[in-house]
Amino acid sequence: MRFADLKNDFVFRRIFANHPDILRGLLNDLLERQGDRAIEVIEYLPSEQAPHVTGAKLSILDVKCRDRAGTTFVVEMQLIHVPGFVNRVVYNACKAYVAQLQRGEPYTKLADVVAVSICDFALWPDAEQDAQNLPRVPMLSRWNMTERSSGQNGLLQVQYAFLELPKLPTRWPETGAELWAWLFVHTPGLTEVPPELPPGPHRDAVELANEATFTQVEQEAYQRVMDEIQQARELAKLAADAEARAVDAEARAVDAEARGRQEGLARAILAVLAARGIAVDSETRARIAACTDAATLDRWIARAATAASAEEVVAPVA
């Protein structure tokens, strides 16, 4: 058996946009909605945002739904870390919140919005958090507005959840959220439905990803999206490489400018001493030429105008 990639836009929609029980299971696990807080019924909503290029996965909302309490869930799979990604997530969530209200309607009609983003990249890499002495962000992170002094979670109208797939533990999943992450990462490599999967949304999702259940048209659509994803990844890599080269070139230009100024100051020091008829031994000359600190060179050129010897110019500050 061969299984399709759940991260593929076509497959993601085929499973989660057409099987509410599976989507409900995903939301309950990622939002930790259990017991009397569990989402029991969802209603699919039309998604007004279309992809710029069909299947390219650069900017798209995959599934929108609403539960019985009126909360709207905006769910997306994002494969490429494009610039402004988090800003776009916030924008779309706030847009969904505002769109609930028609002109003249009271604000009390507004219901909560939860944006759920499944990311095939580390949005907050552990290494970067460590380098900044910041706490590591877990694989599944939940975000909302909190009062800074008391920690009170008072503004919950718009909330966010991020599942960063690269942070998946190497052990077998211990939670429902970890199991979803494991399936998103490993389903394309499966040759059978894992026997450890209990009946329910996780197993149902894998079974629907069995390529043997695809029609010829669906198989072609799946492959077309896979090709588009590969093209998008290649374009993103080219853009990242070009940006890295530009940054490197800019850094080299800044270094060259700094070195040019330092060499000019060193030559100026030697020229002032020569004009005043002060001899400069080879050791002092090498020391002046090797200095890369602009402040030190500025101090030395000021001394060169009045110093009695070259050694006095480079003498340590008392």
Buried (B, 14 or more C-beta within 10 A) or exposed (E): EEBBBBBBBBBBBBBBBEBBEBBBBBBBBBBBBEEEEBBEEBEBBEBEBEBEEBBBBBBBBBBBBBBEEEBBBBBBBBBBBBEEBBEBBBEBBBBBBEEBEEEEEEEEEBBBBBBBBBBBBBBBBEEEBEEEEEEBBEBBBBBBEEEEEEEEEEEEBBBBBBBBBBBBEEEEBEEBBBBBBBBBBBBBEBEEBBEEBEEEBBBBBBEBBBEEEBEEEBBEBBBEBBEBBEEBBEEBEEEEEEEEEEEEEEEEEEEEEEEEEBEEBBEBBBEBBEEEEBEBEEEBBEBBEEBEEEEBBEBBBEBBEEBEBBBEBBEEEE
